[in-house]
């Protein structure tokens, strides 16, 4: 058995409102679910990006809760990479600069393909990269 794809990815944030605004207004993702103070979820292509208030996900569900998702989470900054073509990366670079979002790194990988890195409001490392960096 081999998984066929990653369905969802999660980032843990310190300010859920700022994160929601960033991923909706700056990155243009469509919000598909929200529980105030706990999480906000966005559609991204065929997958879903889950943004969790890190402190809220440490609390296990009540014994009689209908949704039995176990407590989970992490501490510190995470990383997420969005796929983008070379032309899209150039466009994202301009888009982010127009919003005063600093690019931390912009480079060509030795095996081919370009990446740019920047931070979300919680300090997570966000990347746009050409899929060919992974031979895709």
N, C-alpha and C positions, 0 to 999 in steps of 0.2 A: 504494500500500500504506500502510495506517495500522494501528498496533498497536491491538488491541481492549481491552487491559487491562494493568495492571501485575501481574505474577505474583508477584514477590518484591521486597522492599526490604531493604537491609542497613544495619546500624549497626555501627560499630567500637567496641569496648569495651576498657577497660584492665584490668578485673577480670571475667573470664568467669563465675566462680562468683557474684559479687554480681549481675551482670546476669541470669543465669539465675534466681536467687532472686527478683529484682524482677519480671521479666516473667511468671514462673510464679505466684508467691505474691501479689504486689500487683495485677498486671493480669489474672491468671487465664488466661493463654494456655496452650494445650496444647503441650508439647514433642513434636516429631516426630522429631528427630535430634540427636545429640550426638557430637562427637569431643573427648575431654578435652584441654583446653589450646588447642584450635583454634577450635571453633565450637559453637553450639547454635542449633537452628532451631525456630520455633514456628508453628503454624497460627493464622491470624487471618482468619476468614471464608473467603472463597474464595482468599485469598492466603497468602503465607508471609513471616514476618519472620526474617531471617538475622542473627544476632549473631556477629560474628567477633572473635577476639583480633587486634587490629590488627597486632601484631608477627608473629604466626604466618602471616598471609596474605601477607606479603611474600616468603615462601620459595616459590620455584617448585617444581612437582612434579618428582620424579626422572624422568630420561629414560625409564625402564621402567615408570612408574606407569600403572595402568589408567585412572585418572581424570586427565584432562589439563586441569583448570581452571587457567588462568594465574594467576600471582601478581597480587594486586590489593589495594586498601585505600586508606586515607586517614589523615590526621593531624588531630587536633582533633575538636571536638564536631560532631555532625550533627543532623539534625532529622527527625522522623517525626510524622505526624498521623493519629490514629484518628478515624473517623467516629462521631458520636454525636448523638442527638436532644437537644433542650433539656432534657428530663427526665433523660436519661441523664447529661448533663453535670453537672446538679445533684447527681445520685447519685455521680458520680465525684468531685466536689469534696468531698463528705462522706467518701467512702471514703478518699481521699488524706489529708485532714485527720486522720482517725482513726489514720492510720499515720505522722503527723508529717512528711508530704511537703508542702513549701511550694508553694503556687501562686504562680508568678512574675507571671502576668498573667491577668486575667479580664475580657473585654470583648465588646461587641457591635460587629460590623463595620458600617461605614456602609451597605453594600449589603444588610445583614440577615444574621443568624446570629451565634452566640456561639462563642467559643473560650476554652479555659483552657490555660495552659502551665505545665509543671513540668519537673524534671530527673530523669534516671535516675542510677544510681550512678556512671556514667562521665562525667556532665556533658552528655549528649545532651539537646537540647531536645525534649520530648515534648508533643504537643498533642492535645486532644480538641476537635473542631469539628463544627458542624452542616454537612452537605454543601451546604446552600444558600449557604454563603459562596462557592462556586464555581458557583452556578446549577444544582446537582444536586438 
